Amino acid sequence: MPGDIVILSPHSLENSFLEDENIFAGLCEFVDITDEMEHYTSDDRLKFSTVQSFKGLESRIVILAGVEGIERDYDRLINYTAISRARIRLYFFYKESIAGEVKKALAQI
């Protein structure tokens, strides 16, 4: 159900991988809730938000997209905040340029 899913990004929608087109058109309703947190409700729409704006909220399924790093303190804080928003399932998408960082971190778990 699309309403169970939120896409989180360290970047605003305009500066994210979704900036140019709604790739969900025809599949489901898609809405940017970044500036609507005080009115956030669970509904049947697929949602997008920045990680910072979604802080303190949860979703059954979180898609964390646009991760640019995991080693710097700022990156760790943002990623932890996003990852901890998922109640059941987390999908983690990162830039190919940090694949080595991700493999190194996963080996330490």
N, C-alpha and C positions, 0 to 999 in steps of 0.2 A: 504494500500500500504506500503510495508516494508520501502521504502525510507522516509516515514513520521515519522519513529520511530527511536529513539536513546535510547540505554540502557546506563545509567550513573551509575558509581560506585565510591566509595571513593578509591577503589583499582584498580591496573592495571589488565588487563585481566588475566595474569598469576597467580594473587593472588585473583581472584574473584570466584564466584560460577560457572563460565563457564570455569575454568582452564583446565579441563581434556578432554572435548570433545565439538564438535560443535553440540549442540542440535538442531540447525536450519538446519542442512544438509538435503537436499531434499525438504525443505520448501521455502527457499529463500537464496540469497547470503548474507553472514555475514562478516563484515570487522571491524577491530580495527582501528579507526582513531585517536587514542590518540596522535600519533607522526606526524600526517599529517594535523594539523589544518590550516597551511598556504595554503594548497591545498583543504580545505574542500569545497565540493559541494553537493548540494542536488541531489540525484540520486535514483535508485530503490533498493539500498542495505540497509539491516538492519545494523545499526551502533552501535558500542560500543566505549565508551570513559570514561576516568576518569572525575570526576566532575571538577577538577582543569583545565584540558586541554580544556574543553568545555565552560569555562567561557567566556561570551560575545557573545555566539552563541545561537540559538534557534532551536527548532524542534516542529512540530505540536504535536507529542506525545512523552512524556518522560517516560521511565521506570526507576525509581530510585531503585536500588537493592543493597543489602548488607549493609544496614544501621545498624550501630552498637550502636548508641546512639543518643539522641536528647537533652539532658540536658546540656552537657558541651558546653562552648563557641565555641570550635572548631567544634563540631558536628552541632551546630546551623548554623554556617557559611557555612559549606559544604552542609548541607541539604537545606538551603535557596538558595544557589547558584544553586543547582540542580533543585529545585522546580521552581525557577523563569525562567528556560530555556524552560518550557512547554508553548506553545501558546494555545493549546486547551484542552489537556487531560494529566493527570499525574497518573501514577500507582506507588505506594509506597510499597516496600517490605522490611521488616525489620526482624532482628533475633528475634526468639521467646523470647529470654532472656530479651528483652526490651519492651515486650508487655505492662507491667505496666506503663512505661514511656510514651508510645504512648497514652494509654487510658487517662492518666492524662492530657497530653497536649491537646488532642482532647476535653476533658471536659471543658477546659478553653477557647475554641474558641467561 
